[in-house]
Amino acid sequence: MKKIIAYIVGGLILLSIVFYVGNTWPRQSVLDEYLKKQEESIKQKYEEQINLKNSEIDSLNFQLNKVQEQNLALKSQYSKLKKERDNVQKPQSKTDTVNRLKSLGYTSAK
């Protein structure tokens, strides 16, 4: 009879220790809350980085469009100058030579 009472008391002590240890470990709800907070903070950081990168992309696209417009303007100016160069003829007279030099910014030395 004493053995049976000892087993019952030992079992109750063992069960109380198991319940105590089970309650001291973090519960699933606590872990879920922590994971949810971490997920939200990571999502917020991700959204901030995505917004920053999108603004950088928009800025670079604007700069690219500006450079492309400048490139087209320079190409048209280049083709215009190339046509003018191809159409240059030798001066026919002295006045023609003087007029060309004046148009280039040279003045006479008189």
Backbone bond lengths (Angstrom), bond angles and torsions (degrees), N, CA, C in turn:
res aa  C-N    CA-C-N  psi(-1)  N-CA   C-N-CA  omega(-1)  CA-C   N-CA-C  phi
1 M - - - 1.426 - - 1.524 111.60 -
2 K 1.310 117.42 -38.68 1.443 121.08 178.43 1.529 111.00 -65.15
3 K 1.344 114.99 -33.84 1.469 118.77 179.37 1.526 109.88 -66.82
4 I 1.314 116.60 -40.83 1.458 120.31 -178.47 1.525 110.04 -65.71
5 I 1.314 116.65 -43.13 1.473 120.53 177.99 1.529 109.62 -64.42
6 A 1.317 117.20 -38.87 1.469 121.06 179.04 1.534 110.07 -64.50
7 Y 1.358 116.21 -40.94 1.477 119.36 177.86 1.533 111.02 -65.46
8 I 1.312 116.70 -40.48 1.465 120.30 179.67 1.529 110.28 -65.09
9 V 1.334 117.24 -45.39 1.468 121.50 178.86 1.530 109.70 -64.25
10 G 1.327 116.74 -43.20 1.475 120.74 178.08 1.517 111.39 -62.49
11 G 1.339 116.68 -41.33 1.468 120.97 177.93 1.519 111.55 -64.16
12 L 1.331 116.71 -41.12 1.470 120.17 178.25 1.531 111.01 -65.25
13 I 1.319 115.66 -40.32 1.475 119.23 177.31 1.524 109.93 -64.21
14 L 1.315 116.41 -42.97 1.466 121.25 178.98 1.530 110.67 -62.57
15 L 1.339 117.14 -44.34 1.464 120.56 178.29 1.528 111.76 -64.10
16 S 1.337 116.59 -39.71 1.465 118.76 179.23 1.530 110.73 -66.02
17 I 1.325 117.27 -37.30 1.479 120.61 176.88 1.522 110.02 -65.60
18 V 1.316 117.80 -42.75 1.469 121.92 179.61 1.526 110.04 -62.57
19 F 1.336 117.77 -44.97 1.468 120.23 179.00 1.530 111.56 -65.56
20 Y 1.325 117.01 -38.85 1.456 120.77 178.99 1.528 110.66 -63.44
21 V 1.325 116.02 -48.21 1.468 120.49 179.06 1.523 110.31 -63.89
22 G 1.323 117.11 -39.30 1.457 120.84 179.54 1.519 112.38 -64.20
23 N 1.317 117.88 -33.71 1.457 121.39 179.82 1.528 112.87 -82.02
24 T 1.322 117.21 -22.16 1.462 119.04 -179.83 1.526 111.79 -82.69
25 W 1.304 118.48 -26.73 1.467 120.40 177.34 1.520 108.96 -71.45
26 P 1.342 117.63 149.95 1.472 118.62 -179.58 1.522 110.83 -62.94
27 R 1.282 113.90 137.09 1.452 119.05 -179.70 1.516 109.82 -82.39
28 Q 1.303 115.17 166.99 1.464 120.87 -178.60 1.522 111.15 -62.85
29 S 1.321 117.09 -36.62 1.468 119.71 -179.37 1.521 110.90 -64.84
30 V 1.324 117.17 -37.20 1.465 120.81 177.76 1.518 109.53 -65.68
31 L 1.312 116.84 -43.58 1.460 120.74 178.23 1.525 110.90 -64.64
32 D 1.330 116.38 -40.23 1.464 119.56 178.71 1.521 111.38 -62.87
33 E 1.339 116.92 -42.11 1.468 120.08 177.93 1.526 110.85 -62.08
34 Y 1.321 116.48 -45.46 1.462 120.87 179.52 1.521 110.81 -61.25
35 L 1.312 117.14 -45.88 1.466 120.93 179.96 1.519 111.16 -64.38
36 K 1.320 117.00 -37.08 1.460 120.98 179.34 1.529 110.35 -66.01
37 K 1.333 117.00 -42.73 1.466 120.93 177.23 1.525 110.53 -62.15
38 Q 1.316 116.04 -44.33 1.467 119.80 179.06 1.526 110.84 -62.49
39 E 1.313 116.07 -42.14 1.467 120.59 179.55 1.527 110.57 -62.35
40 E 1.331 117.27 -43.03 1.464 120.83 179.44 1.522 111.29 -64.31
41 S 1.334 116.82 -42.12 1.467 118.95 179.96 1.526 110.88 -66.62
42 I 1.315 117.03 -38.50 1.469 120.31 178.46 1.524 110.15 -67.00
43 K 1.336 117.39 -41.13 1.461 120.65 177.69 1.519 111.22 -62.85
44 Q 1.336 116.37 -40.88 1.464 120.06 179.68 1.530 110.51 -63.92
45 K 1.318 117.32 -44.61 1.465 120.86 177.95 1.528 110.38 -62.64
46 Y 1.323 115.99 -40.59 1.460 120.66 179.16 1.529 110.73 -63.20
47 E 1.328 116.96 -44.57 1.467 120.65 179.48 1.527 110.87 -63.36
48 E 1.326 117.25 -40.61 1.461 120.72 177.79 1.525 110.39 -62.13
49 Q 1.326 116.78 -44.40 1.464 120.01 179.57 1.525 111.05 -65.53
50 I 1.319 117.39 -39.85 1.465 121.06 179.36 1.526 109.63 -64.79
51 N 1.332 117.67 -43.66 1.467 120.70 178.86 1.522 110.87 -63.20
52 L 1.332 117.08 -40.23 1.458 120.90 178.15 1.530 110.25 -63.51
53 K 1.313 116.61 -46.20 1.469 120.44 -179.77 1.525 110.84 -65.39
54 N 1.334 117.50 -38.09 1.467 119.93 177.91 1.517 111.16 -64.14
55 S 1.327 117.43 -39.66 1.463 119.50 178.01 1.528 110.75 -67.02
56 E 1.326 117.12 -37.63 1.468 120.18 176.05 1.528 110.69 -64.33
57 I 1.322 116.71 -40.56 1.464 121.07 179.00 1.526 110.19 -63.70
58 D 1.340 116.41 -43.26 1.458 119.77 178.48 1.522 111.38 -61.96
59 S 1.327 116.23 -42.55 1.467 120.58 178.81 1.530 110.66 -62.77
60 L 1.329 116.38 -44.40 1.462 119.97 179.84 1.525 111.60 -66.68
61 N 1.339 117.97 -36.34 1.463 120.31 176.17 1.525 111.04 -64.10
62 F 1.339 116.70 -40.15 1.456 120.53 177.81 1.528 110.43 -62.59
63 Q 1.331 116.35 -45.62 1.459 120.56 178.70 1.528 110.97 -63.25
64 L 1.325 117.37 -39.56 1.455 121.67 178.88 1.522 110.81 -62.73
65 N 1.335 116.83 -44.56 1.460 120.20 178.46 1.521 111.10 -62.65
66 K 1.324 116.29 -39.93 1.469 120.64 178.93 1.527 110.52 -63.13
67 V 1.313 116.94 -44.58 1.471 121.47 -179.73 1.528 110.46 -66.25
68 Q 1.334 116.93 -38.10 1.464 119.62 177.88 1.525 110.90 -64.38
69 E 1.332 117.41 -39.78 1.465 120.15 176.71 1.521 110.67 -62.89
70 Q 1.342 116.63 -43.80 1.464 120.32 177.30 1.519 110.73 -62.05
71 N 1.317 116.68 -39.80 1.462 121.32 179.57 1.527 110.37 -62.51
72 L 1.341 116.79 -43.95 1.468 119.44 178.52 1.524 111.43 -63.49
73 A 1.333 116.16 -40.39 1.467 119.63 178.68 1.529 110.65 -63.48
74 L 1.328 116.42 -43.15 1.466 120.08 179.46 1.529 111.52 -66.97
75 K 1.332 117.09 -36.22 1.470 119.64 177.64 1.524 110.70 -64.74
76 S 1.331 116.27 -42.64 1.469 118.32 179.95 1.529 110.38 -66.72
77 Q 1.337 116.71 -38.77 1.467 119.95 177.71 1.523 109.92 -65.47
78 Y 1.326 117.67 -39.83 1.455 121.99 178.49 1.528 110.79 -62.71
79 S 1.336 115.86 -46.24 1.471 117.96 -179.62 1.524 110.60 -65.03
80 K 1.328 118.14 -35.43 1.470 121.84 176.88 1.527 110.54 -63.37
81 L 1.337 116.38 -46.33 1.469 120.03 179.28 1.526 111.22 -65.99
82 K 1.309 117.15 -35.24 1.456 120.82 178.90 1.527 110.22 -65.35
83 K 1.346 116.72 -41.78 1.467 120.14 177.01 1.516 111.02 -63.65
84 E 1.336 116.41 -42.12 1.463 119.72 177.86 1.523 110.84 -62.34
85 R 1.317 117.07 -40.42 1.464 120.06 179.34 1.529 110.86 -64.47
86 D 1.330 116.01 -40.17 1.462 119.61 -179.84 1.528 111.55 -68.10
87 N 1.306 117.95 -27.49 1.465 121.96 -178.02 1.523 113.71 -91.08
88 V 1.325 118.28 4.16 1.471 121.05 -179.41 1.523 109.00 -71.67
89 Q 1.324 114.78 132.65 1.473 121.00 176.69 1.518 108.59 -118.23
90 K 1.323 115.25 160.66 1.459 120.00 177.42 1.522 109.40 -65.90
91 P 1.333 116.06 144.27 1.462 118.12 176.89 1.533 110.11 -63.09
92 Q 1.318 116.73 140.43 1.468 121.71 -177.02 1.526 112.09 -89.71
93 S 1.325 115.70 -27.56 1.470 118.24 -177.94 1.523 109.26 -143.53
94 K 1.353 113.10 177.03 1.452 119.43 -179.57 1.525 110.40 -67.28
95 T 1.305 118.39 -39.55 1.471 121.43 -179.70 1.526 111.03 -66.49
96 D 1.297 116.56 -34.68 1.464 120.63 176.76 1.529 109.97 -62.70
97 T 1.351 115.43 -42.39 1.461 120.19 178.13 1.523 110.57 -64.36
98 V 1.326 117.67 -44.27 1.470 121.98 -179.87 1.534 109.84 -62.99
99 N 1.313 117.53 -42.91 1.464 120.84 179.80 1.539 111.65 -63.61
100 R 1.313 115.75 -38.95 1.470 118.85 177.93 1.524 110.96 -66.07
101 L 1.301 117.20 -42.90 1.463 120.71 178.63 1.530 110.88 -64.15
102 K 1.329 117.26 -39.17 1.467 120.38 177.45 1.530 110.73 -64.80
103 S 1.326 117.29 -38.13 1.450 119.59 178.96 1.519 112.08 -68.00
104 L 1.310 116.77 -24.19 1.460 121.52 176.47 1.530 112.33 -84.79
105 G 1.339 116.96 -8.36 1.460 119.74 176.64 1.515 114.61 105.08
106 Y 1.320 117.28 4.32 1.455 120.54 178.80 1.533 108.59 -86.73
107 T 1.320 115.57 140.36 1.466 120.03 176.57 1.513 109.12 -109.71
108 S 1.306 114.55 160.14 1.462 118.39 -179.73 1.511 110.59 -74.98
109 A 1.292 116.11 153.36 1.474 121.25 -175.71 1.524 110.76 -96.44
110 K 1.316 120.97 20.17 1.475 122.58 -177.86 1.474 112.08 -70.37
